[in-house]
């Protein structure tokens, strides 16, 4: 390395103090790692563009070769850059490339197949209808022709998407069965699993998941889910809660337990989807983790309330403390709590993950097509963003509304610029933004404080064995375990 070449610390470099040093990452590209106080100090030195030769002459404790090694390593990670560098250039180039492919479907990788809009439960806080705002969405919800998807419709809809995916060189497609309660239309779900299988005869790998209230599981359903490797996501908030109510007014808890027993009988992969909301705040606790363990469920996805009012009713600290307490208890018991909020942290460990993932935390930003029984396509079941009809998929992909949503895959509200998790957070749920602001390019500030603090705690709490660890390794220092060294 040229001893006179100057570098400076990236303006996107973020630090979080830990018990064993500092966590560092690039707020656009990731590369989360742990460093010691010497490296943290050197990044302060490089706030002004300097060469290795200059750093040594200003009284640095390390020799020039070690400083050059430091510069080379962290330039590769994007933590040090040339003074004139356009640091967001990689992302801008990628977005420009993706923009050119949007009308061809290059971003599509997920299908949310709404098998039915009927449900056998009447949960008090169900998002259906409460967050909808566009005429197209309201019309679709009210239409009698949009109640149940039929076999031939499901076949045609998926074939259209598969054709687009293959034309774009995709090797995989994720299909999520959704509702309503999708198992009310088991006939069509069973057909899709049998007809399309794992995708061998359709030129790409197809993976499946189903979001269900868990009350309609039968031996046949459990056996098919196991055979076709369907990830079963059961909506369940708390064993002591009474939010999951059947249409006849009875608590659905007993039916859900019966369903879980059948899923376990066939060794299915099951996860819970729990909602932390105004309605569940008082009952969200350790009992959920204990109940999960009793039923061999080792993952709980926690969805934070979709209503902006939740973040006004409860402070960010109260929300974070409540979730964090259960997260730590779950970690102790071997049950992982995840969610969009956790995906931010997961992505930070990687570098330039956006190149392969296609979205940050929300697949509804361009990567997903949510297909109604009528063939109408929206960004998500929780969104009013209307793209068109799947039977006219070329027209749909060329629509201005699809372009707008797909462009949100990696660019949030202008207000998000400079945020410490800018490159990894998709912002607030689309549906509530559409309804409250009439725009998906708005920042919900109260929710941001929750995401930021949860990310900070996850980084401070992470195991040092899960990321790269770097030290300058002064001779007088003795490290308690092996680390990557700069030499």
N, C-alpha and C positions, 0 to 999 in steps of 0.2 A: 504494500500500500504506500502511496506517495506521502511522505512525512509532512509535506506542506499543504496537502489537500484539506480543505476546510469543510466541516460538517456542523450542523446545529441540531438541537433537540426538536423533535417534531412538535408542532403546535397541537397535535391530536393525542399526545402521550398523556396518559392518566395514571395517577398513583393512588394506592389505597394502603394505609398502614396496617400491618399484621404483627402478630406476636413474634414472628421469625424474620422480620424484615419488611419489605414492601412488595405489593403486587403491582405490576406494570402491564398496561395494554394500550393498543392503538384504538381510539374510539371509532374509527371507520373500518379497520381491517383485523382487529383482534390481536392474536399472538400473546395471550395472557401468560405471564411468567412471574416468578418470585426472584427478587434480587436483594442483596445486602445493602447496608447503609453507604458503603463506599461507591457502589454503582449508582445509587440514588444521588449521591453528592456529585458524581461525574456528570450526570444529566443536568444538574444545576450549572456546572461549569460550562457545559455546551449550550446553554441558553443563548450565549453569544457564539457566533460561528468561529470555530477554532480548528487548527491543525493539531496533530499529535505533538509536533515540535513546540507549538505555542503552549499547550497544556502543561508540558513538562517544565517549561521556563517560568510559569507563573506559580510554581511551588507545589506541584502535584506529588503525592507520595509514591507514585508508580513510575517505572521507567517508560521510555518511549515505545518500546516494542509491545509492552503490555497495553498501553493506550491505543496503539494501532490495532491490536487484537480486539479490544473493546469496541472500537469504531467499526471494524469490519463486521463483527457479529451483529451489532444492533442496527447497522445500516441495512443488513439483510432482512431484519425484522421490521424495518420501516420506522424504528424509533429514533434514528438519526438520519438526517437528510441534508442535501446540499441547500444552501441558503435560497437559491432561486427556484427550488423544486415546487412543482404543482402537486401537492400531496394527495389531492382528491382525484388526480388524473386517471388512476386505474379504474375507479368507480365510475367516473364520467364516461370513459371509453366503453366500459361494459354496458352502461345504461344506453349509450348511443347504439351499440350493437343490438341490444335487446329490443330497443324501440323499432328498429328496422325489421325485426322478426315477429313483432306482435300480431300483425295482420295475418300471418301464416300459422299462428298458434304455437309459436316456439316457446312460449312461457307455460303452456298448459301441462300439468302433471298430476292433477287431482280432480276426481269427479265425486261430487256429493250427490248421490242418487236419492231423491226424495220419493220413497216408495208409496207413501200415503200422507195425507194431511190430517188423518183421523188419529185419535188417541183414546186409550181406555183409562187414562188418568186425567185429573183436573188439578194439577199442581198450582198453588196460589201464586207463585212468582214466575210462571212460565213466560219466556220472552215473546212467544208467538203473539203477534198482533200489537203488543205493547210498545215495540220500538219501530214499527213500520211507518213509512211516510210517503213513498211514491205511489202514484196512481196505479202503475203496473203491478206493484206488490199487493196493494189492497184489493185490486180486481182479481188477482190470482188466488188470494186467500178466500175470497167470497164465491168464486166460480164453482159450480157443481161439477163441471168437467175437469176439475183439478183436485179431485178427492183421492183417487186411487190410480196408480200406474199399472198398465196391463203388460203382459208378457212381450208382445210384439213391439210395444213402445220401448220397453227397456232394452230389447235387443237392438233396435234401430238407433236409439240414443247413444248407446255405448259403442256400437260399430262406427258411428260418425266420429266420436272422439278418438277411438283407437286409430282410425284412418289418419286423422290429423297428427296424432302423436308419432305414428310411424313415418309419415312424410317429413317430420322434423328430426328424425333420427333418434327419437326417444327409445330407451331400452326398458322403461318401466312406467307403470300407471297405477296410482292408488285409487281405489274405489271405496267410498264410505257410504254405507246404507244409513239413511236418515229418515226422519219423519217430522211431525207426528210420532207415532210409535211404529217403526218399520216392520216389526214382527206381526203386526196386523195384516201385513201383505207378505207373509212367508212364502206364498206360492211364487211370487216374482223373484224374491231373493234367492230361493232355491233354484229357480231356473237360471239366473245369472251365474250362480256358482257352478252349476252343471255345464252350462253352455260355454262359458268363457274360461272356466277353470283357472289355472295359473297363467294362462295366456300363451301356452306353447304353440297352439295352432293359430295364434293371432299376431305373432311376430314381436311380442314384448312380454315382459313379466308383469302380471297383475297381482297386486296384494289387496286384501280386503279388511275392512273394519266395520263394525255396526255399533251405533249409539242407541241404546235401548233402556227402558225403565226396568227391564229384567223380570217382569211379571208374567210373561207369556212363554218362557222357555219350556220346551218339551224335550223328551229324549231324542227325537229326530233332529230338532234344531241344534241341540248340544253336540250331537254326533257329526252333523254336517259342518258346523263351525270348526270342530277339531280337524276333520278331514281336509277342509279347504284353508286351514290356517287363518281363520278369521279372528282378528283381535276383537274381543267383546268388551265394549265400554259401557258399564252399567251406571246410570245416573243415580247417585245415592249420596245424601248429604249428612245424615246422622241417624243412628239407631234410636235415639230418644226423640227425634223430631216427628212431626205429623204433617209435613209439607207434601209428601207423596200420597195423594188421596185418589182413590178409584172414583169412577163416575157415579157409583152408588153411594158414595160418601164414606166408605170404609177405608181404613189405613191400608196402604198397599204393602206394608213392610213384610208381612208373612209370605205374600206371593213372591216378593223379591228374594227372600231367603230360600224358598223352594227352588227358584230359578238358579241361584248360586250353587245350591247343592247338586243340581243336575249338570251344570257347567263343570264343576269339580269332578263329578263322576267320570266325565270324558276327558279330563285333564286339559281343559281349555285355558288359553291365556286370557285372564280377566283383569281389567283395571276399573277403578271407580272414577266417575266424574262427579265431583262435589262442588257446590256453589257456596261461596262465602258472600252473603248478601245481608240486607237489612232483616230479611225473614229468617235467616239461619245463624245470624251472628251469635245469638245467645246459646245455641246448642252445638256450635262448631268447636270440637275439642278432642281430647284423647280417645273418647269412646269410638270415634270414627276409625282411628288407627287400630284399636283393639278389635273392633268388629271386622275390619278388613283382614287382620291376621287370622281370626277364627274361621274365615271363609277362604283362606289361601290366596288372598289378594295382596300383592306386594307393591302396587303402584296406585297412587291416588292423584288424579289431575284436579287441581283446585282452580276453578274459574271464578275470578273476582266479578262482583256485581256489574251488570251491563248498564245500570242506571247511573248517570252522573250524580244524581242526588245522594247516592250511597257515600260518595267521597266528600259530601258536604255534611252529612249526618254524623259521620265518624271521622276523626282526625287520621292523617296518614300514619301517625305513630300507633294509634289504637289498632288500625287495620294490620299494619306490619307486625306489631307485637303478638296479636292473636294468631296470625298465620305462622309466624316464626316459632312460636311456642309449640304448635302442633307439628311443624316441620322437624324441629329438633327431637321431639318425642318419637316421631316416625323413624327418623334416622337411627335413633337408639334401638328401636324395635326391628329394624330391617325393612321398613316400609318407606318407599321413596315418594315424597310429595313433589309433584311437577305442575306445569302449567305454562301459559304464555310468559308469565313473569320469570319462570325458571329457565325457559329457552334462551332468554337474553344472556344469562350467565353461561349456559352450555356453549353458545356460539363464540363467546369471547376467547375460549381456549384455542379455537382453530384460527387459521389465517385465510382470509379471502373466501370464507365459506359460501358467500353469496353466489360464487361462480358455479357451484354444483347444486345448491339447495333450491334456488329459484325464488325464495322469499325469506323474510326474516322470522317473525313469530306468527304471522297470519297468512295462511295460504289463500285467503280470499282476495288478497291484493294481486290479482292477475294470474296466479298459478292454478286457481280452482274454478271449475264450472259447477254451479249448483243447479241441477236439472229437476224441475217440477214434473209431476205426472203429465201436465199439458204440453211439456216440451219447452216451456218458458225457462230461460236461464238467468239466474241472478248470481251475484258475487258469492253469496252464502245464504243459508237459511235464515241467518240473523241480520241480513242486509236487504235494503230496498233497491240496491243498485241493479238495474235491469240491463241486460246485454242484447237480448233478442231471443230467437227460437232455435233450438238445437237442430231442427230440420233444415235450417238455413245457416249452417255454421260459418260459412265463408262471410256472409253478410254480418253475422254476429261479431266475428273477430275483427272486422273492418270498422265496427261502430266506434264512434267517438267516446261513448261511455265505457266500453271495454278498454280502450286505450288509456282513459283517465285512471281507471282502477288498476290496470296492470302496471302503469307507470309508478304507482304507489308502492310497488314491491320493495324498492330500495330508497325511495325519497319520501320523507314524511312532510309534515307541515314546515313551512319556512321558519317557524318559531323553534323548531327542533335543531336548527343549525348550531353546532358548537356544543350540543349536549354530550355528556360523558358516555351515553349509551346510544348515540345517534345511529351508528351503523348496525345495530342489533335489535332495535325495538321498532315494532310496527305501529306504535301508538295505541290509542284507545280503539275499542270495537267500532267497526264501521257503522252498524245500525244506529246506535245512539247518536253518533256524530251527524249522520244524515238527518235524523229527526230534530235534534237540538239546534244545529247550525245550518243545515241544508248544504253541507260540504263535508268531504272526507279529508280535506287538507287543513284541519284545525287541530290544535293541541289542547287536550283536556288537562289543565295544569294540576288539578288536585290528584288525578290518577298518576301523573308523572312522578310526583313525590313518593308514591308507594313503590313504583317500579325501581326508582333510583335507590331507595333505601334497601329494598330487598336484594338488589344486585350487589350493593356494598357489603351487606352481611354475608351473602353467599361467597363472595371473594375472600372476605376476612376469615371465613369458616372453612374454606376448602382444604383438602388434604394436600400437602406439599408434594406428595408422590404422584398427583394427577397432572402436574404441569412441570415445565422446565424450571430449574432453579439454578441461578448463576451467582457466583461470588467472585470478588477480586482476589480472595484468598491471600491475605497478608500473612507473612511468615509467623507472626505472633498469634494468629487466630487458629483455633482448633475447632473444626466443624464437627457436630455430633453425628452426622451421617454423610455419605458420599454425595457430592454435588458436581454439577458441570462447572468446570473451572475455566477461567480466562488465563491463557499462558502465552 
